[in-house]
Amino acid sequence: MIHRFPVRVFYEDTDMGGIVYHANYLRYIERARSDWVRQLGNDQNAMRDAGIVWVVRRIEADYITTAKFEDELMVETTLREISGVRLTMDQIVKRGETTIFTAAVTAVCMNAAGRPVRLPAEIRALMQG
């Protein structure tokens, strides 16, 4: 299943050259991941209240070409792998059919003490379902 999340490039997203500042792609894919887990039924506020939060452990990113002010982008998120302790997703940012950015993102859950914990079974079921 592919989750799609639209993004419009605002002026504040661009650098002096009028192109999207590199760090903003990380913001775009974060928003898409948050929307994806929310749409799956994962209540991140309830998780936090239970002492568990999502944390990005690793991102491997490839900046292929640029996006510019007023571009309409689409972030596509797909689940690559899920285990007892981690979730790996592929995320692609496109302008039309043109891929402009790709990332492989690994996320884990941590407790309030900052220690990794197993992904809750209900979350694994939501993601695999």
N, C-alpha and C positions, 0 to 999 in steps of 0.2 A: 504494500500500500504506500502510495506517495502522498504526503501532506504538502499542500501548496499554500504559500502565504505571500500576498502581494505587498510590495514596498514601493513607495514613490520617493525619489531622491529630492530632498529639500536643499535649499541654498546652504543651510547650516551643516549639511553633510559633506560639503565640498571644500577643497583646499584652494589656495591662491590660483591654481591653474584651472579651476572650475571642474575638477574631477573628484570623485568620491575619495575621501581620505581613507587610507587603508584600514584603520582600526574600525571604521564604521561598518565594514562587512561583518565583523564579529558581532556588532550590535544587531544587524539584520538577521543573522542566523540564530542569535539568542532569542530574539522575539519569535521567530518561527518555531524554535523548539518549545518555548513556553506555550505558544498557542496550540501546538501539536499535543503536548501532554494534557493540557486543559481540555481539548476536544475529546481526548480519549477517556476523560473522566477522572484524571488524577488531580486531586485537590491539594495543591502545593501548600496552601495555608494550613490545612489539616495535618499534612506531613510535618511541617515546621512545628506546629503545636504539639505533635507527638515526639518531637526531638530529632527529626530526620530531615535533611535537606539535600537537594541535588547539588553536586559540585562538578565542574568541568575539570577533568584530570589531564586531558591531552587534546590538542588541536593540531592537525596537520593541514596547512592551508596552501592553496595555489592561486595566485593572482594572475589571471590569464589575459584580461584586457580591462579597459576602464569603463566605468559608468559616469554619467554626467548629470548635472542639474536638470530636473524635470523628467529624467528617465523613469519609466515604469518597469520595475523588476519583479521577478517571481522567485521566491526561495522554495526549493523543493527539498523535502526531508524524507529520507527512507531509513528504515531500521536495517542495519547491516548484521548486527549480532547482539544477543542478549545472553548474559550468564547470570549466575547467582549474585555476582558482585558488580558487574559493569554493563553498560549499555553503549554500543557503538553505532553511530549514525553517519550516513553520508548526506552532506548538504551541498546543494548546487544553487548558485544565484545566476539567473538568466535574464537577458533582455531580449524578449521575443524568443527566438530559437537559438540565440547566441549565448553560450556559456561564458560567463565573465569571471566567476570565482567558484572554487570548489573547496570543500573541507571535509575531513574525517574527524569526527568529534567523539571522544570517549568521556562518558559521565559516570559518576559513582554516587552513592548515597553516603552521607556522613552523619554521625550523631552530634549531639551538642558539645561533646568533648573534642570534636574534630577527628574522630577515629572512623575509618571506613566500616560500614555495616552492609550486610546482605541486602539486596534489593527486596523490598517487601513482596511477598508472593502475589498479592493482588495487583501490584504494579506490573510484575512480569506477565500476569495473565492479561491485563489490559493491552500491553504492548504487543503481545503475541497473538491476541484475539482477532 
